[in-house]
């Protein structure tokens, strides 16, 4: 009976074993040689993360075709032979090398007829393609080149059948090979599970559930390097109550898990002294252990993983290979998760700093007689999305009330710092550049240019104006100018709401000498004006118009509420968990011939 694992590893054709979602489970020796990679660099990673598109050749479609063929193989449960494909592969030094391939994909079905694996073969036929092109250019030598082409094409034709034969061997294999297949299925499930982990505890939880199936062991111990010590976690029964037992072990210990953490695999240990040296409950009860190093794709040591069996046994060659693939999966997943955790820590530090800066600058608004203002700032729920949103409200020397919202491009602490700078400059310009909102924004844009502030921002600046004649009737005018910003919302006294959509001028920071336009509407008593940043209305999965209409409808529906309640209810309905920062300014005009409502703060 043929040894399936050995056939796979020793076959001269390059083979990859993939999960249905295209995570690499195993690669044979020929595949590793053809792509100049190691098993550790591939196992547990998505196929197209290991072999990405060449960024210098964006028009190449070989990898797109390969993905489509693999997905068709998975969905149809039928083998797929592809035409010759060109896709480059990464080589040491960060470059890509032009290669041509003859791919073939075959589904491996489980007992229920579902796709358990995808077997991918891709012969490197670069030399053949180049020979063929040379032959076309040297037709004069005729026979020699013709025989060469026929020979290569015949060889390729024969190789297309080897994949089905390999699959057939799996189906005919005996108990030993079926056991290997089950282990590979466990390895595939482990690879898929580990790919979804985002924290180290989550990774260990998945290992507890899938690691034992992948290795056939009763327990898994993961040791993570922490300076001179190894932090151990014992992963036994995943359904056992309480957290997994943990302990610490000196990195210099003779226990297999510590020896492996120093870089040397320990396989098939049956000396109970070694097991007893692991200070975890249940470890000493397992007489046979194997421990392998965990490392990053660049070879940096992370720790080790050890598996224990309840009976004394020796490990066969295919089991060792499976354990090596399992350890490679664990190392790759651990490296990815730690990188995610580092990114989250940095994002939290950035958010703490940037949000503190924002909140220190976003002050309470004034409350002029019979004009009530409410402001809100909501940070994004995603830590990495802290940005440069701001609001402001202030009185100018002529007694007019000015409200502003703006958004600096970018999402980081630099954007937050630039926001503070722009807000301060705009306040100063508005106090000295007497004129309409368009005049103020134009002067502000020129000031940024002369100050050497090289940033882009959107903003809308609005002012409540009232002439002497209007003061007697309680009438007011809302005048505004927009620099590429979403339109204000006006809610009428009767509850109807509309978007004040006018042509928006250029963003700030593009052409400081460009002209800017003013727009105006009557602001009758009882009206509410809403300015906001795009985080309130933009969604990745829908057009902006849908978000604007959602905001307008919510403003109309909630217009009867007092202003503070109106703003809180509006934000909660429109964007309960913002993906981006949100800044909001709301202004309500109360009648001047009667006392302002009790809910309106006194300025």
Secondary structure as GFF3:
##gff-version 3
##sequence-region A 1 603
A	DSSP	alpha_helix	4	10	.	.	.	ID=ss1
A	DSSP	beta_strand	15	18	.	.	.	ID=ss2
A	DSSP	beta_strand	24	27	.	.	.	ID=ss3
A	DSSP	alpha_helix	29	35	.	.	.	ID=ss4
A	DSSP	alpha_helix	39	42	.	.	.	ID=ss5
A	DSSP	alpha_helix	47	50	.	.	.	ID=ss6
A	DSSP	alpha_helix	62	76	.	.	.	ID=ss7
A	DSSP	beta_strand	80	81	.	.	.	ID=ss8
A	DSSP	beta_strand	85	86	.	.	.	ID=ss9
A	DSSP	beta_strand	89	91	.	.	.	ID=ss10
A	DSSP	beta_strand	95	97	.	.	.	ID=ss11
A	DSSP	beta_strand	100	109	.	.	.	ID=ss12
A	DSSP	beta_strand	115	124	.	.	.	ID=ss13
A	DSSP	alpha_helix	126	137	.	.	.	ID=ss14
A	DSSP	three_ten_helix	139	141	.	.	.	ID=ss15
A	DSSP	alpha_helix	143	159	.	.	.	ID=ss16
A	DSSP	alpha_helix	162	172	.	.	.	ID=ss17
A	DSSP	alpha_helix	175	194	.	.	.	ID=ss18
A	DSSP	alpha_helix	200	215	.	.	.	ID=ss19
A	DSSP	beta_strand	219	226	.	.	.	ID=ss20
A	DSSP	beta_strand	229	235	.	.	.	ID=ss21
A	DSSP	beta_strand	246	250	.	.	.	ID=ss22
A	DSSP	alpha_helix	256	261	.	.	.	ID=ss23
A	DSSP	beta_strand	266	269	.	.	.	ID=ss24
A	DSSP	alpha_helix	272	276	.	.	.	ID=ss25
A	DSSP	beta_strand	288	295	.	.	.	ID=ss26
A	DSSP	beta_strand	301	309	.	.	.	ID=ss27
A	DSSP	alpha_helix	317	361	.	.	.	ID=ss28
A	DSSP	beta_strand	371	378	.	.	.	ID=ss29
A	DSSP	three_ten_helix	383	385	.	.	.	ID=ss30
A	DSSP	beta_strand	388	395	.	.	.	ID=ss31
A	DSSP	beta_strand	401	408	.	.	.	ID=ss32
A	DSSP	alpha_helix	413	432	.	.	.	ID=ss33
A	DSSP	alpha_helix	437	450	.	.	.	ID=ss34
A	DSSP	beta_strand	457	465	.	.	.	ID=ss35
A	DSSP	alpha_helix	468	473	.	.	.	ID=ss36
A	DSSP	beta_strand	476	483	.	.	.	ID=ss37
A	DSSP	beta_strand	489	491	.	.	.	ID=ss38
A	DSSP	beta_strand	497	499	.	.	.	ID=ss39
A	DSSP	beta_strand	519	523	.	.	.	ID=ss40
A	DSSP	beta_strand	528	532	.	.	.	ID=ss41
A	DSSP	three_ten_helix	534	536	.	.	.	ID=ss42
A	DSSP	alpha_helix	544	557	.	.	.	ID=ss43
A	DSSP	alpha_helix	563	574	.	.	.	ID=ss44
A	DSSP	beta_strand	582	589	.	.	.	ID=ss45
###
